Amino acid sequence: MAEGRLCIVPSTFYTSARDFWELPKDLCTEYADAAAVILKGDANYRRLLGDLHWPYETDFDAYVKSFWPCAGLICLRTMKSGVAVGITPDQQAKCKSERPDDWLTCGVYGQILASSK
């Protein structure tokens, strides 16, 4: 942080109910020159996806590139909702076989997803 390589950007947007494709101009400006932004948590992840149920195998990188304002995005989350992308059919089958009733919501599984331009 002292060298300016890691910055924390506070904003009331983070505690709003708005989706990340509705980033305010001040955050778009802050993010524009960043190598990557790190979003943490299931709630932020759901807001990134508009809290919509996409096909689980939707390509995270292609999705993010459709609107994200900077070169990279890293999402860290524990899966606690049925909103998800970036899960291959093989991964889905494995998780469903281990926890058929709650694989998406049990909090046992997590995701680290990354996109770069």
C-alpha positions as CSV (number, residue, x, y, z in Angstrom):
1,M,0.0,0.0,0.0
2,A,2.9,2.4,0.8
3,E,4.2,2.0,-2.8
4,G,0.7,2.5,-4.3
5,R,0.5,-1.0,-5.8
6,L,-2.5,-1.9,-3.7
7,C,-5.3,0.6,-3.1
8,I,-8.5,0.4,-1.2
9,V,-11.3,2.4,-2.9
10,P,-14.1,3.2,-0.4
11,S,-17.5,3.9,-1.9
12,T,-21.2,3.9,-0.8
13,F,-21.8,1.9,-4.0
14,Y,-20.5,-1.2,-2.3
15,T,-23.3,-1.2,0.2
16,S,-26.0,-0.3,-2.2
17,A,-28.3,-2.7,-4.0
18,R,-27.1,-1.7,-7.5
19,D,-25.5,-4.1,-9.9
20,F,-21.9,-3.8,-10.9
21,W,-22.7,-2.9,-14.5
22,E,-24.2,0.3,-12.9
23,L,-20.8,1.4,-11.5
24,P,-20.9,5.2,-10.9
25,K,-18.5,7.3,-12.9
26,D,-16.2,8.0,-10.0
27,L,-15.6,4.3,-9.5
28,C,-15.1,3.7,-13.2
29,T,-12.5,6.5,-13.2
30,E,-10.8,4.9,-10.1
31,Y,-10.8,1.5,-11.8
32,A,-9.7,2.6,-15.3
33,D,-6.0,2.4,-14.7
34,A,-6.0,-0.6,-12.3
35,A,-4.4,-3.8,-13.4
36,A,-7.1,-5.6,-11.5
37,V,-9.9,-5.1,-9.0
38,I,-10.6,-7.7,-6.3
39,L,-14.2,-8.3,-5.4
40,K,-14.8,-10.5,-2.3
41,G,-17.9,-12.2,-1.0
42,D,-21.0,-13.9,-2.3
43,A,-23.1,-10.7,-2.1
44,N,-20.7,-8.7,-4.3
45,Y,-20.4,-11.7,-6.7
46,R,-24.2,-11.9,-7.0
47,R,-24.4,-8.2,-7.7
48,L,-21.7,-8.6,-10.4
49,L,-24.1,-11.1,-12.1
50,G,-27.1,-9.0,-11.5
51,D,-28.3,-11.6,-9.0
52,L,-29.5,-13.5,-12.2
53,H,-29.4,-17.2,-12.8
54,W,-27.0,-17.6,-15.8
55,P,-26.1,-21.0,-17.2
56,Y,-23.4,-22.3,-14.8
57,E,-21.0,-23.0,-17.6
58,T,-21.2,-19.3,-18.8
59,D,-17.6,-18.1,-19.4
60,F,-16.7,-15.7,-16.7
61,D,-14.0,-13.9,-18.7
62,A,-16.3,-13.3,-21.7
63,Y,-19.1,-12.1,-19.4
64,V,-16.8,-9.6,-17.5
65,K,-15.3,-8.2,-20.7
66,S,-18.8,-7.2,-21.8
67,F,-18.8,-4.3,-19.3
68,W,-16.0,-4.2,-16.7
69,P,-14.1,-0.9,-16.9
70,C,-10.5,-2.1,-16.2
71,A,-8.0,-4.6,-17.4
72,G,-8.7,-7.3,-14.7
73,L,-11.1,-8.6,-12.2
74,I,-10.7,-11.2,-9.5
75,C,-13.7,-12.6,-7.6
76,L,-13.3,-14.5,-4.4
77,R,-16.4,-16.1,-3.0
78,T,-17.8,-18.9,-0.9
79,M,-20.8,-20.3,-2.7
80,K,-24.0,-19.5,-0.7
81,S,-26.5,-18.9,-3.5
82,G,-27.6,-20.5,-6.8
83,V,-26.2,-17.6,-8.8
84,A,-23.0,-18.8,-10.5
85,V,-21.0,-18.9,-13.7
86,G,-17.7,-20.4,-14.6
87,I,-18.5,-23.9,-13.5
88,T,-17.7,-26.6,-16.1
89,P,-20.2,-29.5,-16.6
90,D,-17.6,-31.8,-15.0
91,Q,-17.2,-29.7,-11.9
92,Q,-21.0,-29.4,-11.6
93,A,-21.4,-33.2,-11.8
94,K,-18.7,-33.8,-9.2
95,C,-20.2,-31.3,-6.8
96,K,-23.7,-32.6,-7.4
97,S,-22.6,-36.2,-6.7
98,E,-21.0,-35.1,-3.4
99,R,-23.8,-32.8,-2.2
100,P,-26.9,-33.3,-4.4
101,D,-29.3,-31.2,-2.4
102,D,-27.2,-28.1,-1.6
103,W,-24.0,-28.0,-3.6
104,L,-24.6,-24.3,-4.6
105,T,-25.7,-23.1,-1.2
106,C,-23.9,-25.1,1.5
107,G,-20.8,-22.9,1.8
108,V,-18.5,-25.9,1.3
109,Y,-17.5,-24.8,-2.2
110,G,-15.9,-21.6,-3.3
111,Q,-14.8,-19.9,-6.4
112,I,-11.8,-17.9,-7.5
113,L,-12.5,-16.4,-10.9
114,A,-10.3,-14.1,-12.9
115,S,-10.5,-12.1,-16.0
116,S,-8.0,-10.0,-17.8
117,K,-8.0,-8.0,-21.0
